[in-house]
Amino acid sequence: MISIKVLFIGGTGLISSAVSELALKTGIELYVLNRGTSRSLESRGAHSIICDISDEYAAEKALGDAEFDVVVNWIVYTPQEIERDFRLFFGRTKQYIFISSASVYSKPVTNYPITESSPIGNPYWDYAQRKAECEHLLMNLYELRGFPVTIVRPSHTYGAGKLIAPLTGFKNSWTYLERILSGKPVVVHGDGRSLWTVTHNTDFAKGFAGLLGNFSAIGHAFHLTSDEALSWDVIVETVYKILGVEPNIVHIASDFISSRCPEYYGPLHGDKAESMVFDNSKIKRFVPSFVCETPYHLGIRQVIDRLMSDAEGQTVDGEYNEKIDRLIEKYRGV
């Protein structure tokens, strides 16, 4: 492989860390810009640039006259941050990769599978709306100014001790397992039959690595997910099966959940309540070597094994448990 010079802004999250590890293994000259709170990649050969990207003046000073074949900012969420990155990296990189989200598509979904040209416009979730605004701005910068952008739209990626579960963020992974192991019920939205696409972070990394320095991908948006779409009941019941516990699932309508817990309105109505099945033929055309090799039943077992062996990480979020308990009580009319 021809070595390329790549800058990651962030690079230590669930999907970015998997990509960072694979990039280093394949001989990419990797630079990581972050605030220095995590420098684990240095021991593996990455170059560190200590800086807070939100301080544009400090970032410009830290970057100096450095140029890169590829810049990936893993932590961009607003158009204002896109404008800052344009000022910092226009003329400094041959490819800028933006991490968007598969939640940007219009809801309700009317045609399956979802393709990269499906209508965009999520009326329920501000996170998805901001990502869509970022995409629109970047494509204008590409068309009008020649900014060399590639857009990636991941869906739900898991791995490295991070579970997939309804009404549960990654930080609650152990709390979710503890609920199951202690016999407490868990909630699945709707009837549990809607389909959800699941992707292991190491599989995501394979497709993403194939886009680094792939200059034919400039001006394009890509799904980067597996082809494995499972019902939410299957996703949850698989965890129960691995733990050897009889399922104790309470199905609650999404409208009821969001009326009692408004923080779930966007993630449910704008994402998880819909069946999300994606056409991945485009990424496979541009990265022919992209093959997902970790099926959910094996990948989630690895996650559970890691959580069960991490004694220091086995802290229970009592506030989360109380919230779910209250939700179930209200639904049951207790």
N, C-alpha and C positions, 0 to 999 in steps of 0.2 A: 504494500500500500504506500502511495506517495504521502509523505508527511505533510500535514497542514497545521497552521497555527490558529488555535481556537481560543476565544475568550468566553468563559461562562461567568455570568453575573448571578451569584447565588451558588448553586451547584451542590448543595448538601441536603436537599429535600428528598422525598420518596422516589420520584422519577428522575430527578436531576442527578442524584448520587449514583443510581444505576447506570446512567449514561456516562457520567464522569469515569466510573471504573472501567467501563467498556472502551471508552475513548483512549484511556491510558494504555490499556492492554493492546490496542491496535496501533500504537505508535504515534498517536496524535500529540502534537506539542500543545499541552493544555495550560492555560492561564485561568486562575479563578480569582474573581474580584468579590470580596465581601468585607465585613467589618472586623474580621479576624477572630470571631467568637468560635469558629470551627476551622481548624487547619489540618484536618486528618488526611487530606489529599496530598499534602506536601511530601509525606513519607513515601508516596507511591509515584512521585515524579512530577507532580503538578507545580507550576509556578504560582506564587501567591502575590496578589496585589491588595494591600490592606486599605480599604476606603469604604465610606458610606456612599452608595450610588445616588442617594437622594440629595447629597451635597454636590451640585453640579460643578462648582468651582474646584472643590477638592478632588472630584473624580477626574476632571480634565488635567489637573496638575499631576495626579498619580499616574495617569495614562501616558503623560508626556507625548513623545512623537511616535508611540507604538502603533503599528498597524496589524490587522488580523485578516486571515482568510474568512473567518466566520465569527460572528458575535451572537451569543444566545443569552437573552435576559430572561431568567426563570421567574422573576418576581415583578413583572409589569402587570398592572391591573387598571390603569386609567389612561385616557388620552393625553393628559398632562405629562405622564411619564414617558409616553411614546414621543412626544415633542422634545423632551429632554434628550432621549436616546438619539433622536435624529440629529440634534445639534452636536452631540458627542461623537457619533460614529459615522455620519455621512462623510464619505471620502476616506474613512479609516478602515472600512471593512468591505469585502467583496460579497458578503451574504449576512443578512440579519434575520435570525429566526425568532418569531414571536410565538409564545405558548398561549394559545387561545383555549377554547373549551368546546366540546361537542354540545354543550347546553345552549349555544347561541341560536339554535334552530327554532323556527316558529312552533308554537304550541297552540292547540293540539296538532300533533303530527298527522298528516293526511295521506302520505304515501311512504311505502317501505320497499326496499331498504332506503335509508337516508343516504343521500350522496352529497358531495361537497357543493353541489349547485342547488341543493334544496333551499327553500326560502329561509332567510334569517330574520329573527325578530321575536324574542322571548318576552311576552308581556308580563310575566309573573316574577322574574328574578333579577334584581339589580346587578348582581355579579355577572350574569350572562349578558345583560344589556351593556355593561361597561366593556366587556370583552369584544362584543360586536362593534362598539364604537371605536375601539382600538384597531380592529381589523379594517374598518372603513377608512380610518385616517391613514393607516399604513398603505393600503392599496392606492389611495390618492397620492401619497408621497412616492410610491413606485411609478405610477403612471405620469405624474407631472414633474417629478424631480429625479427619477431614476434611482430611488433608494432601493437597494437589492433585497427585498423582503421575501421570506418564505413563512407561511402560516401553518402551524400544527394544531390540530384539534383533538386532544385526548378525551376519552370518556373516563370511566371509573377505573383507576389503576390501583392495584394493591400490592402487598409484599412487605418484606423486612419488618414483620411484627405489626403490620397495619391491616386490620380486618375490613371487609365490606359488610355493612349492616345497615338496615333502615334506622333512621333517627339517631345515628351514631357517627360522630366524627372520629378521625384516627386517634385522637387523644383519649377516647373512651374505649379503646379496643379491649384492654384488660377488664374494665368495668363490665363490658358486655359479656365477656366470658364468665366473669364472676357471677353475674345474674343467672346465667344458664347453669353453672355448676352448683349454685345454691338453691336451685329450684324455682327462682322467680320467673314470671312470664316475660317474654319480649314481644314487642309490637311489630307487626308487618302492616304497612299501609294497604288499603284497598282489600281485594280478595287474594292477594299474593300471586296473581297469575300474570301480571305485567312482566315483560322481558327486560332484562338489564344486561348490557354488554360488559364483560369483566376482562381485564388485561393485567397480567403479571408485570411488575416493573422491569424485570430483566428482558421480557419480550418487547416491551415498549422501547427499551434501549436499543435493541437490534435495528428496528425500523428507523429510529431517530438518528443513529450513527450513520446510516446510509444516506441521510439528507445533508450531513455535514460536508460542506465543500461540493455538494451536488448542485452545480450552478444551473443545470437545466430545471431545477425546482424553483428558481426565482420567479416570483409573480404568481405562484400557485399556493393553494390551501390543501391540506391533507388531513383526512382522518388517520389516526394512528391508534388502532384498537385491534383486539383479536376478533375472530369470527364467532366467538363463543357467547351466545346470548341465553341466559338462564332466567327462569322465573324467580321472583323474590322468595317464594316459598322454598324452592330448591336451594337457593343461596343460603338461606338460614338453616334449613333442615340438614344440609351437609355439615354445618358446624356442629349441630347436635349429634349427628352420627359419629363424627370423629371423636367427640368428647364422650360418647357412650351414654348419652342422656336422652330420655324420651322427650320429643318436642313439646314445648309449652308455649304456643304462639297465640297471640290475641290479634285478630284482624280488625282494624279500625279504619273507617273511611278517611281519606285524606282531608276532606272538608272539616270533619270533626277534629282531627289532629291539629290542623292549622288554626281552627277557631279557639282552641284551648292553649296552643303553644304557637303563637304567631311567628316565632323565629324559624319554624319549619315551612312556612307558606311558600317561599321562593324555591328552596331545594326540593320540595315535593311537587307542587303544581307546575313549576318550571323545569322539572327534571325527572325525579325518581318515579313519579306517578305514571309517567308515560312509558310505553314500550319503546326502547331505544335500540334499534338494530341498524348497523351501519354497513354500507358498501365500502370495502377496503381494496377494491381493484386498482384504484389510482396509486396508492402508496406501493402496491406490489409491482406496478408498471415501472415506477421510478426507482424502486429499490427491489430488484428481483430476488435478492437473497432473503428478504424479510419473511420469516416463518415463525409463528408463535408455537412454542414447544411445551409450555406449561399449562396444562388444563387446570381448571379451577379446583377440582377435587384434590389434586396434588399440591397446587400452589397454596391453597388455604391450609392444608395440613402443615406445610412448612411454617406458615405464619403462626399457627396455633402452637406448634412445637417451640418456636422461639419465645412466644409469650409465656408459655408454661415454664420455661427454663430461666426466665429473666426475673429472679426474685426481687431485685431492686426496683423493677418497673411495675410490680404488682400492687399498685396503689389504687384504691377504689374512690371514684368520684361520687361522694354521697349526694351532692346536689343533683347530679344527673339521675341517680337512682330514685330520689324522691320525686323528681319531675315525671319520670316514666310511671312510677307507682300512682301518682295523682291522676295522670292521664287515664290509666286503666280503670281506676276507681270511678272517675267521672263517666267514662263510657259505660261501665257496668251499672251505674246508678247507685253505687255504694254510699 
